[in-house]
Amino acid sequence: MMNAEHDMRLHATIQGHVQGVGFRVFVQQYAANLKLTGWVRNTYRGDVEVLAEGSRAALEKLLLLLEAGPHSSHVIQVDREWSDASGEFHQFAIERTA
């Protein structure tokens, strides 16, 4: 059960050489290990978009991983927005490009 008082939502857009380098699988594996819910997807602009919910501490760890990226990527910038978690997700999934 999500605790709305402590759980947060992180919406991040990762810019750089982030498509075709295993970025989505990298994010999904780490997000699952951190017990986060939400999704990751490519965008038609060439970015990767992440919407994740969970504890602030776990989301901060995910943010550090997003800034580093997998070995074959080159992250230039990570835009982020914080808000309260909605509790609408049950797992962390890879979504279709949008």
C-alpha positions as CSV (number, residue, x, y, z in Angstrom):
1,M,0.0,0.0,0.0
2,M,1.4,3.4,-1.0
3,N,1.8,5.9,1.8
4,A,0.8,9.2,0.2
5,E,2.4,11.2,3.0
6,H,5.9,9.9,2.1
7,D,5.7,8.7,-1.4
8,M,6.6,11.0,-4.2
9,R,6.4,11.2,-8.0
10,L,9.4,12.0,-10.2
11,H,8.9,12.9,-13.8
12,A,12.2,13.1,-15.6
13,T,13.3,13.7,-19.2
14,I,16.8,12.5,-20.1
15,Q,18.5,14.2,-23.0
16,G,21.7,13.1,-24.8
17,H,22.7,9.8,-26.6
18,V,20.1,7.8,-24.7
19,Q,18.2,5.7,-27.3
20,G,19.4,2.4,-28.8
21,V,21.8,2.0,-25.9
22,G,19.7,-0.1,-23.5
23,F,18.6,2.9,-21.4
24,R,15.0,1.8,-20.9
25,V,16.0,-1.7,-19.7
26,F,18.7,-0.1,-17.4
27,V,16.1,2.1,-15.9
28,Q,13.5,-0.6,-15.5
29,Q,16.0,-3.0,-13.7
30,Y,17.1,-0.3,-11.3
31,A,13.6,1.0,-10.7
32,A,12.4,-2.5,-9.9
33,N,15.3,-3.1,-7.5
34,L,14.5,0.2,-5.8
35,K,10.8,-0.9,-5.4
36,L,9.6,1.9,-7.6
37,T,6.5,1.9,-9.8
38,G,5.8,3.8,-13.0
39,W,7.3,3.6,-16.5
40,V,10.1,4.5,-18.9
41,R,9.8,5.2,-22.6
42,N,11.6,6.7,-25.6
43,T,10.2,10.0,-27.0
44,Y,10.0,10.8,-30.7
45,R,12.3,13.8,-29.9
46,G,15.1,11.3,-29.1
47,D,14.9,11.6,-25.3
48,V,14.0,9.1,-22.6
49,E,11.1,9.9,-20.3
50,V,10.6,8.4,-16.9
51,L,7.6,8.6,-14.5
52,A,8.4,6.9,-11.2
53,E,6.7,6.8,-7.8
54,G,8.1,5.6,-4.5
55,S,10.0,6.9,-1.5
56,R,12.0,10.1,-1.9
57,A,15.2,8.3,-1.0
58,A,14.7,5.6,-3.7
59,L,13.7,8.3,-6.3
60,E,16.9,10.3,-5.5
61,K,18.9,7.1,-6.1
62,L,17.2,6.6,-9.4
63,L,17.9,10.2,-10.3
64,L,21.6,9.6,-9.8
65,L,21.4,6.5,-12.0
66,L,19.6,8.6,-14.7
67,E,22.3,11.2,-14.6
68,A,25.0,8.5,-15.1
69,G,23.1,6.3,-17.6
70,P,24.2,2.9,-18.8
71,H,27.8,2.5,-20.0
72,S,27.0,3.0,-23.7
73,S,24.9,6.2,-23.2
74,H,25.9,9.9,-22.9
75,V,23.6,11.9,-20.8
76,I,23.7,15.7,-21.4
77,Q,20.8,16.8,-19.2
78,V,18.1,15.5,-16.9
79,D,15.0,17.7,-16.5
80,R,13.0,16.8,-13.4
81,E,9.6,17.6,-11.8
82,W,8.6,16.5,-8.3
83,S,5.0,16.0,-7.2
84,D,3.0,13.8,-4.9
85,A,2.6,10.2,-5.8
86,S,-0.8,9.1,-7.2
87,G,-0.5,5.4,-6.4
88,E,-1.8,4.5,-9.8
89,F,1.0,2.1,-10.8
90,H,1.6,-1.5,-9.6
91,Q,4.9,-2.2,-11.3
92,F,7.6,-0.5,-13.3
93,A,7.2,-1.0,-17.1
94,I,8.7,-0.1,-20.4
95,E,6.1,1.8,-22.4
96,R,5.7,2.5,-26.1
97,T,7.5,5.5,-27.6
98,A,5.4,8.7,-27.3
